[in-house]
Amino acid sequence: MPTAHNGSVDIEYAVHGDGPTVVCCSAAGLGAWQWSYLTTPLAREYEVVVFDYRGTGQSDTPDGPYTVADLGSDLDAVLSDHGARSAHLLGAGLGGVVAVEYARQAGRVDSIALIGTPTSPAAVSFDALEQLRAPLDDPQALERSLSVAFAPGTVEAHPEEISRIADWRGEDDAGPAGWDGQLAAMRAAELTDLYEVTTPALVFQGVEDRIVDPDAGSRLAEQLPRGEHRAVESGHLAHVEQPQVVADELIAWLDGQRDA
């Protein structure tokens, strides 16, 4: 895997496909596995870059707490190392916050697509988010903890897939220090002055999200000058639970941005 250097912090990333660049910014605490379901359909037409936040996967784990600015600088390091002059950003949860803030400050963002993204800590149930955390060496705990990330009944309906995800989580998710650092970033993240974010934006929101207020997506889309909202019959991780729905909507929307 390529490595981007952000000062003393090494950030690992992977590249799939060819075409306009889409960079995936992950939900707090969760590894690159979460993008596995979208990578194949996206990579047919786009170059997909997936990076591990500091504290996650193969990237370094510096002392925390982390900030959204720290994670944005990691994203910038990946773009620079990869040589991408511009990119579409795809962010989930905390990654959506990172994508919005980066789009506000950088001139190299073509569009942003957001999944389960809060505008403030008040829209997040941190108790529910803590339920998603589990020891990386306990597959059963990793499986059980996924219940809070999906719509009711999803975990029970797909035991084999949930077991596979638990295996991925054991390899890819953040350890305790990474979780603590990233949750600190989310607790302090307040998206203000959204009128300044003038890039096209597509906002996905799971209607049964128990981690982020299900009404947060429509509010965010309304506040973004070029925002569009898509409700998804899912919990917080819409891109994992309903990947075909998200992929179809996202690719059609990205194609429209490219044509424009």
N, C-alpha and C positions, 0 to 999 in steps of 0.2 A: 504493500500500500504506500502511496506517496505520503510525505510528511511535510506539513507547513510549519514554519518556525515563527512563533509570535513572542519575540524576546527570548526568555528562557523556557517558554512552554512549547512543547512539540504537539501538534495537532494532526492526527491521522485522518486520511480521507480516502474514498474510493470513487472511481469514475466508471460509468456504464453508458454505452450507447454513443451516438453521434448526432450532432445538430445543435440548435440553440441550447444554451446551458441553463439547467434548472438545479438549484442548490437546495438541499433539504436540511431544515433546521429542526431539531428533535424536541419532543416533549420532555419535561424535566425528569431526570433520573433514568430515562429509558435509552437503550442503545440503538444502533443503526438497524437492528432487526426490524424495527417498526416500519421501515420503508420498503421491506422486501416485497410486499404485495403490490406496490405501485411501480417498482423499478422496471419490471419487464414491460408493461404496457407503455410507460413513458419513454423508455429507451428505444422504442421502435422509431420515434421521431425526434427525440431530444437527447442531449447529453445530460445524464443525471449524476450529480455530485453529492455524495453523502459523507458527512464528516462527524467525528466523535467530539462532542463538547469536551473541554477540560474536565477531568474527573470521570470520564466515561470511556468504556472500551479500551482501546489501545493508546489513547491520548494521555498526556501527563496529568497528574492530579496535584496542582499547586495548593498551598494553603488557602482556605477560604476566609470569609465568605466571598462569593463571586457576585458580580453585577451584570446587568444587561449589557453595559458597555464592554465588560470583559469578553462576554460571549460574542458580541458584535465585532470586537477586534480579532477574535479567533476566526470568525467568518471572513473578515477582510484578508486575513493572512492566507486563508485557503484560496480565495479568489486570486490573490496576487501570485501565490505559488503555482497555481494551475494556469495562470496566464489568461484568465477570462476578463475581457474588457468590460463585459456587462453580463447580467444574469437575471433570470426569473427566480424569485425566492418562494419556497414552499415551507411553511412553518406550522408546527402543531403545538398547542399549549404555550409553554414558555418560548418555544421556537417561533411562534407567531409574533410574540412581543419583540423578539430579537429582529425579526424580519421587518416589522413596522418601523422600529427605531433606526435600523440600518437604511431603510428606504428614505427616511426623513433626512438623514445626514449625508448619504452618499449619492453620487451622480451616476452610479453604474448599475442601477436596478431597473429592469424593464417592466416588471410587474410583481405583485405579491399575491400569493394564495395562502389563506389562513384557515386552520382547522382548530376549533375549540379554543379560541384565543380570547383571554380576558382583557378588558380595558383597564382594570385596576385590581388590587388584591381583594377588594370587597366582593368581587364577582367569583372568587375562588373559595371552594371548601377545602381548606388545608387539612382538616381532619380526614376527608375522603382521600386527598392526595397522599397523606401518610399511610393510608390503608393499602395503597399500591406498592409501597416499599416492602421488600422482603429479603431475607438473607440469600445471597447468591448461591450458597451451597445447599439450599433446601428447596428442591424442585416442587414439592407439594405446597409449600408456603407461597412460592412464586405463582403456582397455578391458582390457588385460592385468592390471592391478592388481585388477580385480574378481574374478579367479579365487579369491582367498583369502576373499572375502566370501560365496561361494555354494558349494553342494555340488559335488563333482567332476563335470565334464561339463556343467554348466549354461551356462557361458559359450560353449562350443563348440556347444551345441544351439540357442542363440538369438542368432545373430550380429547380426541387425538390431536386436533390442531392446537388446543390449549396446552397439551403436553409438549408439543414441538416448540411453542412459543416460550414455555418455561425453560426449555433447554437453551434456547437462544438467549433468554434473559440472563441465565447463569453465566454465559460467556461475555455478553455485551453491555449489560446495564451498569450503572454507576455503583461504586461501593459506598459505604457510609459517608466518607468525606465528600465524595462527588455529589451525592444526594443533598447533603447539608448545604454545600456551596451553591448548588443550583436552586434549591428552595429559597435560600436567602435572596437570590436574584429575583425570584418570582414574588416574594413577599414585599419587595421594594419597588416593583415595576408598576408605574402609573403612566398610562398612555394619555397624554394631553395634547392640545393643539393639533388634533388630527387633520384639520383643514390644510396643514402644511404638507401632508403626504399625498401628493398629486399623481402618483403612479396608479395605473389600473389595479384594482384589488377585488379578489373573489373570496368570499367568506363562507366557509362551511361550518355548520353547527349541528351537532347531534341533538335531537329533540329529547333524548333521555340521558343527557350528560349529567352525571352526579358530581363531577369535579368542578366544572365551570358552569355558571348560571346559563341554562339553555336559551335565555333571552339575550345573552351577551352578544351573540353573533349578529342578530338583526340590528342591535344598537350600534355595534362596531361598523357594520356596512353603511348605516345611515350617516355616521360621522365622517367616514372617509369620502372625499369628494367624488371619487370614481369607484365607489364600492358597490358590489353586488352580493346578495345573500342567497345561499342555498341550504335549506334544511335537509338533514339526513336522518333516516330512521336508524339511529344508533346511539351509543353512549359517547364517552369522551373521545375515544380513539376511532373516529369515523373512518380513517384511512386504513385501519386494520380490520375493523368489523364489516365495513361496506366498501371494500377497495374498488370493485367494479363500478359502483355508482360514482365514487369520487373520481376515479380515473376517467370515466367517460365525460363527466362534466368538466373536469380540469383540462383534458386534452382539447376538447372542443373550444373551450374558452382561450387556452393558450394559442391554438391555431388562429382564432379570431384576432388576438393581439399581434400575431406575426403577420397576418394579412393586412392589418391596419398600418 
